[in-house]
Amino acid sequence: MLNSKVKKYIEQNKLIQPGDMVIVGVSGGPDSMALLHILNNIASSLDFKVAAAHLNHGLRPEAGAEEAFVKETCEQLGITCYSCTVPVAELAKEQKTTVEDAGRNARYGYFNQLLKEIGAQHIATAHHHDDVAETVLLHFLRGSGIKGLRGIMPVNGNLIRPLLTVTKEELLTYLQERNINYCLDKSNNDPYYLRNRIRHGLIPYLQKEFNPRIVGKLNQLALIAKDENEALEEEAGRLWTGVILKEDKESLIINLKTLSLLHRAYQRRIILRAFAQLSGETGWSLDDVEKVLDLSSKQGSSLTLQLKKKVRVNKSYDTMVFTTCIQESVKFLYKVSIPGRVEIAETEEVYSFELVDRQNFSPDIGDIYLDYDRLPETLCLRSRRVGDIYKVPGMFGTKKLKKLFIDLKIPSSERDRIALLTGEDHEVYAVLGIGISRTAAINPNSRSILLIKKA
């Protein structure tokens, strides 16, 4: 009996817990009507509650009648029904996407909003055994990897799919035997949509010419892909900790040397995981991943790649920075008073300045100290400028500050944030946190020491 089969599947996969509220997405079609009745029949035995949700897309003349039908059915079953009308065609134009995608986004957006409003735990959809086969072929035709060949998952966040082991034929038989009415959406036969061409064209052709059990075999492939993907994901998760140098909500940094040692399959998964953390799993393709891997192998101290979903990738020496932050150039200039204190608002750093006699000079670790008598009268704390020069200790001549940063492999994204102690020209006396120019370095004859401490 189908009710028992679905109940067993729910228990085996722990889709619903006692006391849960489940929102059933009901279009009025045969699949969703069967799901509504099945869950309503087994709800008491598994101790959960059922509500229904219907989104009127406003695309077809019969949409209003379908909404009324769903509401009437729910009233007869004693199930609370929620509905909403959304102009999907207008949304598609605004979002510059297909009507199909706009409808899906609107539908799940409404279901998730409702889930929060009524305190439900799950949204149940009527995807079934045949849908899995269609999805595997759809992802295959789009060049998916193992992850896409999993088809449809029993659980995806708040979404549950209790009918994945049930065939379309079983659902139609269930409805017929119980005289359950349903609506037929003519757009499900429209060959304009790729899924419909797979359903009504490709699968029947494969059944006739290659394997009459192709739907079952594609479901078998999906199960194998699911298990193997889990194993790969588990290993990728372990490798992730060794590759990531730093991460937060808006950015993360990958160690390229470590990444380059991994198998190409794990490199791809690391990149996809980086994308997912910054802007979600969906919408990324192999092409996006390969662009990043190609960038990682290119020569250069600073290379940038702008991707979709506002993700930017910057290769800087041995690191790769993924970020959704808009990188703005940092410029600052503060006059230094001695004694005194400078708060750099742009970088949120604070430095104090004081004059100390050589005899009383006892620096702490991290202190910056210069020969005050060798410095100009006017001192500034500022960000870098074109033309800045630095006299490297132990060397003759000067070096451009830009060349110093390159030699030290300082990421370009950090260079504007480094504070420089200068006079009124382009000579840099101290690159704070990095080094002191030989012009200003103390020596045995130094008497007055300029001591700089970072707060």
C-alpha positions as CSV (number, residue, x, y, z in Angstrom):
1,M,0.0,0.0,0.0
2,L,1.3,3.4,-1.0
3,N,0.6,5.1,2.4
4,S,2.8,2.5,4.1
5,K,5.6,2.7,1.5
6,V,5.8,6.5,2.0
7,K,5.6,6.2,5.8
8,K,8.5,3.7,5.8
9,Y,10.6,6.0,3.5
10,I,9.9,9.0,5.9
11,E,11.0,6.9,8.9
12,Q,14.1,5.5,7.2
13,N,15.3,8.9,6.1
14,K,14.1,10.7,9.3
15,L,12.3,13.3,7.2
16,I,9.7,14.2,9.8
17,Q,9.9,14.2,13.6
18,P,7.0,13.8,16.0
19,G,5.3,17.1,16.7
20,D,6.5,18.7,13.4
21,M,4.4,20.9,11.1
22,V,4.7,20.1,7.4
23,I,3.7,22.6,4.7
24,V,2.8,20.7,1.5
25,G,3.3,22.6,-1.7
26,V,0.1,21.9,-3.7
27,S,-0.3,23.0,-7.3
28,G,-3.5,21.0,-7.8
29,G,-1.8,18.6,-10.2
30,P,-1.8,14.8,-9.7
31,D,1.6,14.5,-7.9
32,S,0.9,17.2,-5.3
33,M,-2.7,16.0,-4.7
34,A,-1.4,12.5,-4.1
35,L,1.2,13.8,-1.7
36,L,-1.4,15.9,0.2
37,H,-3.7,12.9,0.7
38,I,-0.9,10.5,1.6
39,L,0.6,12.8,4.2
40,N,-2.8,13.6,5.6
41,N,-3.5,9.8,5.9
42,I,-0.3,9.0,7.8
43,A,0.1,12.2,9.8
44,S,-1.6,10.9,13.0
45,S,0.5,7.7,13.0
46,L,3.7,9.6,12.8
47,D,2.4,12.5,15.0
48,F,2.9,15.4,12.7
49,K,0.6,18.1,11.3
50,V,-0.1,19.1,7.7
51,A,-0.8,22.5,6.2
52,A,-1.1,23.3,2.5
53,A,0.4,26.1,0.4
54,H,-0.5,27.2,-3.1
55,L,1.1,29.9,-5.2
56,N,-1.0,31.3,-8.1
57,H,1.4,32.3,-10.8
58,G,-1.2,34.2,-12.7
59,L,0.1,32.7,-16.0
60,R,-2.9,30.8,-17.3
61,P,-6.7,31.6,-17.4
62,E,-7.4,28.5,-15.3
63,A,-5.0,29.5,-12.5
64,G,-7.8,31.0,-10.4
65,A,-10.0,27.9,-10.8
66,E,-7.0,25.7,-9.7
67,E,-6.5,27.8,-6.6
68,A,-10.1,27.5,-5.7
69,F,-9.9,23.7,-6.3
70,V,-7.0,23.4,-3.9
71,K,-8.7,25.4,-1.2
72,E,-11.9,23.4,-1.5
73,T,-10.0,20.1,-1.3
74,C,-8.2,21.2,1.8
75,E,-11.4,22.4,3.4
76,Q,-12.9,19.0,2.8
77,L,-9.9,17.3,4.4
78,G,-9.8,19.7,7.3
79,I,-6.4,21.0,6.3
80,T,-5.5,24.7,6.6
81,C,-4.6,26.1,3.2
82,Y,-2.6,29.2,2.5
83,S,-2.4,30.8,-0.9
84,C,-0.8,33.8,-2.6
85,T,-0.9,35.3,-6.1
86,V,2.3,36.5,-7.7
87,P,2.7,38.1,-11.2
88,V,5.4,35.7,-12.3
89,A,5.6,37.0,-15.9
90,E,6.4,40.5,-14.6
91,L,8.9,39.1,-12.1
92,A,10.7,37.3,-14.9
93,K,11.1,40.6,-16.8
94,E,12.3,42.4,-13.7
95,Q,14.8,39.7,-12.8
96,K,15.9,39.1,-16.4
97,T,15.3,35.4,-16.1
98,T,13.0,32.7,-17.5
99,V,9.4,32.5,-16.5
100,E,10.2,29.0,-15.2
101,D,13.0,30.2,-12.9
102,A,11.0,33.2,-11.7
103,G,8.1,30.9,-10.9
104,R,10.4,28.6,-8.9
105,N,12.0,31.4,-7.0
106,A,8.6,32.9,-6.2
107,R,7.1,29.6,-5.1
108,Y,9.9,28.6,-2.8
109,G,10.2,32.2,-1.5
110,Y,6.6,32.1,-0.5
111,F,6.8,28.7,1.0
112,N,9.8,29.7,3.1
113,Q,8.1,32.9,4.2
114,L,5.1,30.9,5.3
115,L,7.3,28.4,7.1
116,K,8.6,31.2,9.3
117,E,5.2,32.8,9.8
118,I,3.4,29.7,11.0
119,G,6.4,28.0,12.8
120,A,6.5,25.0,10.5
121,Q,9.6,22.7,10.2
122,H,9.4,21.4,6.7
123,I,8.2,22.1,3.2
124,A,7.2,18.9,1.4
125,T,7.2,18.7,-2.4
126,A,5.9,16.0,-4.7
127,H,9.0,15.1,-6.6
128,H,9.0,11.4,-7.3
129,H,11.0,8.5,-8.8
130,D,10.4,9.6,-12.4
131,D,11.4,13.2,-11.6
132,V,14.8,11.9,-10.3
133,A,15.5,10.3,-13.6
134,E,14.5,13.5,-15.5
135,T,16.8,15.6,-13.2
136,V,19.8,13.3,-13.7
137,L,19.4,13.6,-17.5
138,L,18.9,17.3,-17.2
139,H,22.1,17.8,-15.2
140,F,23.9,15.4,-17.5
141,L,23.0,17.4,-20.6
142,R,24.2,20.6,-18.8
143,G,27.6,19.0,-18.1
144,S,27.2,18.4,-14.4
145,G,29.6,16.6,-12.2
146,I,28.9,13.9,-9.7
147,K,27.0,16.3,-7.4
148,G,24.5,17.0,-10.2
149,L,24.0,13.4,-11.0
150,R,22.6,12.8,-7.5
151,G,19.3,14.0,-8.9
152,I,17.0,15.1,-6.2
153,M,17.8,14.8,-2.5
154,P,15.3,13.5,0.1
155,V,16.3,16.5,2.3
156,N,17.6,19.9,1.3
157,G,17.5,22.3,4.2
158,N,13.8,22.8,5.1
159,L,12.7,20.9,1.9
160,I,11.7,17.3,2.1
161,R,10.7,14.9,-0.7
162,P,8.7,12.0,0.7
163,L,7.8,10.4,-2.7
164,L,11.2,9.8,-4.3
165,T,10.7,6.0,-4.3
166,V,7.2,6.3,-5.8
167,T,6.7,6.1,-9.5
168,K,4.4,8.3,-11.5
169,E,2.3,5.2,-12.4
170,E,1.9,4.4,-8.7
171,L,0.7,7.9,-8.0
172,L,-1.9,7.9,-10.8
173,T,-3.2,4.5,-9.7
174,Y,-3.5,5.8,-6.1
175,L,-5.6,8.7,-7.3
176,Q,-7.8,6.6,-9.5
177,E,-8.5,4.0,-6.9
178,R,-9.6,6.6,-4.4
179,N,-11.4,8.8,-6.9
180,I,-9.2,11.8,-6.0
181,N,-9.7,14.7,-8.5
182,Y,-6.8,16.8,-9.8
183,C,-5.9,19.5,-12.3
184,L,-3.8,19.1,-15.5
185,D,-1.4,21.9,-16.4
186,K,-1.1,22.1,-20.2
187,S,2.3,23.8,-19.8
188,N,3.7,20.4,-18.6
189,N,3.4,19.2,-22.2
190,D,5.0,22.4,-23.8
191,P,8.1,21.3,-25.7
192,Y,9.6,24.8,-25.1
193,Y,10.8,23.6,-21.7
194,L,13.8,21.3,-21.7
195,R,12.4,19.2,-18.8
196,N,9.3,18.5,-20.9
197,R,11.4,17.4,-23.9
198,I,13.3,15.0,-21.6
199,R,10.0,13.7,-20.1
200,H,8.0,13.2,-23.2
201,G,10.8,12.8,-25.8
202,L,14.2,11.6,-24.5
203,I,13.1,9.1,-21.8
204,P,10.5,7.3,-24.0
205,Y,13.1,7.1,-26.7
206,L,15.7,5.6,-24.3
207,Q,13.1,3.2,-23.0
208,K,12.2,2.0,-26.5
209,E,15.6,1.9,-28.1
210,F,18.0,1.2,-25.3
211,N,16.6,0.1,-22.0
212,P,12.9,-0.2,-20.9
213,R,14.1,0.2,-17.3
214,I,16.0,3.4,-17.9
215,V,14.1,5.3,-15.2
216,G,15.2,2.8,-12.6
217,K,18.7,2.7,-13.9
218,L,19.0,6.5,-13.7
219,N,17.7,6.4,-10.1
220,Q,20.4,3.8,-9.4
221,L,23.0,6.1,-10.9
222,A,21.6,8.9,-8.7
223,L,22.0,6.8,-5.6
224,I,25.6,5.8,-6.5
225,A,26.5,9.4,-7.2
226,K,24.9,10.5,-3.9
227,D,27.1,8.0,-1.9
228,E,30.3,8.8,-3.8
229,N,29.6,12.6,-3.6
230,E,29.3,12.2,0.2
231,A,32.6,10.5,0.4
232,L,34.3,13.2,-1.7
233,E,32.7,16.0,0.2
234,E,33.8,14.5,3.5
235,E,37.4,14.4,2.3
236,A,37.2,17.9,0.8
237,G,36.0,19.1,4.1
238,R,39.0,17.7,5.8
239,L,41.3,19.2,3.2
240,W,39.5,22.6,3.5
241,T,41.0,23.2,6.9
242,G,44.6,22.8,5.5
243,V,44.0,25.1,2.5
244,I,42.1,28.0,4.1
245,L,44.3,30.6,5.7
246,K,41.5,33.0,6.8
247,E,37.8,33.2,6.4
248,D,34.8,35.4,7.4
249,K,31.4,36.3,6.0
250,E,32.6,38.4,3.2
251,S,36.0,36.9,2.3
252,L,38.3,34.0,2.6
253,I,42.0,33.4,1.7
254,I,43.3,30.1,0.1
255,N,46.9,28.9,0.3
256,L,47.8,28.3,-3.4
257,K,50.8,26.1,-2.6
258,T,48.7,23.7,-0.6
259,L,45.8,23.8,-3.1
260,S,48.2,23.0,-6.0
261,L,49.2,19.8,-4.3
262,L,45.7,18.4,-4.3
263,H,44.1,16.2,-6.9
264,R,42.2,18.3,-9.5
265,A,38.9,16.9,-8.3
266,Y,39.5,18.2,-4.8
267,Q,40.7,21.6,-6.2
268,R,37.3,22.0,-7.9
269,R,35.5,21.1,-4.7
270,I,37.5,23.6,-2.7
271,I,36.7,26.3,-5.2
272,L,33.0,25.4,-5.2
273,R,33.0,25.4,-1.4
274,A,34.5,28.9,-1.4
275,F,31.8,30.1,-3.8
276,A,29.1,28.5,-1.7
277,Q,30.3,30.2,1.5
278,L,30.3,33.6,0.0
279,S,27.2,33.5,-2.1
280,G,25.4,30.2,-2.0
281,E,25.8,26.9,-3.9
282,T,23.4,27.5,-6.8
283,G,24.3,29.3,-10.0
284,W,27.9,28.1,-10.3
285,S,29.3,26.2,-13.3
286,L,32.4,24.2,-14.2
287,D,33.4,27.2,-16.3
288,D,33.5,29.4,-13.2
289,V,35.6,26.9,-11.3
290,E,38.1,26.5,-14.2
291,K,38.5,30.2,-14.6
292,V,39.6,30.4,-11.0
293,L,42.0,27.4,-11.3
294,D,43.4,29.0,-14.5
295,L,44.0,32.2,-12.6
296,S,45.8,30.3,-9.8
297,S,48.4,29.0,-12.3
298,K,49.1,32.3,-14.0
299,Q,52.3,34.2,-13.2
300,G,52.1,37.7,-11.6
301,S,52.0,39.3,-8.2
302,S,48.4,40.5,-8.5
303,L,45.7,39.2,-10.8
304,T,42.0,39.7,-10.4
305,L,38.9,37.9,-11.7
306,Q,35.4,39.3,-11.4
307,L,32.8,36.6,-11.4
308,K,29.0,36.6,-11.1
309,K,27.0,37.0,-7.9
310,K,29.4,39.8,-6.9
311,V,32.3,37.4,-6.2
312,R,35.8,38.7,-7.0
313,V,38.9,36.5,-6.9
314,N,42.4,38.0,-6.5
315,K,45.6,36.0,-6.9
316,S,48.4,37.6,-4.9
317,Y,51.6,35.6,-4.8
318,D,50.9,32.4,-2.9
319,T,47.4,33.2,-1.9
320,M,44.0,33.5,-3.5
321,V,41.5,35.9,-2.0
322,F,37.7,35.3,-2.6
323,T,35.6,38.3,-1.6
324,T,32.2,39.9,-2.1
325,C,33.5,43.2,-0.6
326,I,33.8,46.2,-2.9
327,Q,37.5,47.0,-2.8
328,E,38.0,50.7,-2.3
329,S,41.4,52.4,-2.4
330,V,42.4,53.6,1.0
331,K,44.0,57.1,1.2
332,F,45.0,58.9,4.4
333,L,47.2,61.7,5.6
334,Y,47.8,62.7,9.2
335,K,50.3,65.3,10.6
336,V,52.4,63.9,13.4
337,S,52.8,65.8,16.7
338,I,55.6,64.8,19.1
339,P,54.6,63.8,21.7
340,G,51.2,62.9,20.3
341,R,48.8,60.2,19.0
342,V,47.4,59.5,15.6
343,E,44.2,57.5,15.0
344,I,43.9,56.3,11.4
345,A,40.2,56.1,10.9
346,E,40.6,54.4,7.5
347,T,42.4,51.4,8.9
348,E,41.3,51.6,12.6
349,E,45.0,51.7,13.7
350,V,46.3,53.9,16.5
351,Y,50.0,55.0,16.9
352,S,51.6,57.0,19.7
353,F,54.7,59.1,19.3
354,E,57.2,60.2,22.0
355,L,60.8,61.5,22.2
356,V,63.2,59.4,24.4
357,D,66.8,60.0,25.4
358,R,69.2,57.3,24.2
359,Q,70.2,56.7,27.9
360,N,66.6,56.0,28.9
361,F,65.7,54.0,25.7
362,S,64.4,50.5,26.4
363,P,62.1,49.4,23.6
364,D,59.4,46.7,23.9
365,I,58.9,44.0,21.2
366,G,57.0,45.5,18.3
367,D,58.1,49.1,19.0
368,I,59.3,51.3,16.1
369,Y,62.3,53.6,16.8
370,L,64.2,56.1,14.6
371,D,67.0,58.6,15.0
372,Y,65.0,61.8,15.6
373,D,67.9,64.1,14.7
374,R,68.0,62.6,11.2
375,L,64.4,63.3,10.5
376,P,62.8,66.4,8.9
377,E,61.0,68.9,11.1
378,T,57.6,68.1,9.6
379,L,56.5,64.5,9.8
380,C,53.4,62.8,8.4
381,L,51.7,59.4,8.7
382,R,50.1,58.6,5.4
383,S,49.3,56.0,2.8
384,R,51.5,55.3,-0.2
385,R,51.8,57.6,-3.2
386,V,53.2,57.2,-6.7
387,G,56.9,58.0,-6.6
388,D,57.6,57.1,-3.0
389,I,61.2,55.9,-2.4
390,Y,62.8,53.9,0.4
391,K,66.5,53.6,1.4
392,V,66.9,49.9,2.3
393,P,69.3,49.3,5.2
394,G,72.6,47.8,4.2
395,M,72.1,48.8,0.5
396,F,73.3,51.8,-1.5
397,G,70.8,54.0,-3.5
398,T,67.1,54.0,-3.2
399,K,64.3,51.6,-4.0
400,K,60.8,52.5,-5.1
401,L,58.3,51.6,-2.5
402,K,56.2,49.6,-5.0
403,K,59.3,47.5,-5.7
404,L,59.8,46.9,-2.0
405,F,56.2,45.7,-1.6
406,I,56.6,43.3,-4.6
407,D,59.9,42.0,-3.2
408,L,58.3,41.4,0.2
409,K,55.3,39.8,-1.5
410,I,52.8,42.0,0.2
411,P,49.3,41.5,-1.4
412,S,48.2,44.5,-3.5
413,S,45.0,44.6,-1.5
414,E,46.9,45.4,1.7
415,R,49.4,48.0,0.3
416,D,47.2,51.0,0.6
417,R,46.5,50.2,4.3
418,I,50.2,50.3,5.4
419,A,51.1,53.4,7.3
420,L,54.2,55.3,6.2
421,L,56.2,57.9,8.1
422,T,57.4,60.5,5.7
423,G,58.3,64.2,5.5
424,E,56.8,66.5,2.9
425,D,58.4,64.8,0.0
426,H,58.4,61.2,-1.3
427,E,61.1,59.8,0.9
428,V,59.8,57.1,3.3
429,Y,61.5,56.9,6.7
430,A,59.5,54.1,8.1
431,V,57.2,51.5,6.7
432,L,55.3,50.8,9.9
433,G,55.3,47.1,10.8
434,I,57.9,46.3,8.1
435,G,61.1,48.4,8.3
436,I,63.1,51.6,8.9
437,S,65.0,53.4,6.2
438,R,68.8,53.6,6.6
439,T,68.4,57.4,6.6
440,A,66.5,57.2,9.9
441,A,68.0,54.1,11.5
442,I,69.6,54.6,14.9
443,N,73.4,54.2,15.3
444,P,75.9,54.4,18.2
445,N,75.9,58.2,17.9
446,S,72.1,58.7,18.1
447,R,71.0,60.7,21.1
448,S,67.3,61.5,20.6
449,I,65.0,58.5,19.7
450,L,61.6,58.8,18.2
451,L,59.6,56.0,19.7
452,I,56.4,54.8,17.9
453,K,54.1,52.4,19.6
454,K,51.0,50.7,18.1
455,A,48.1,50.8,20.5
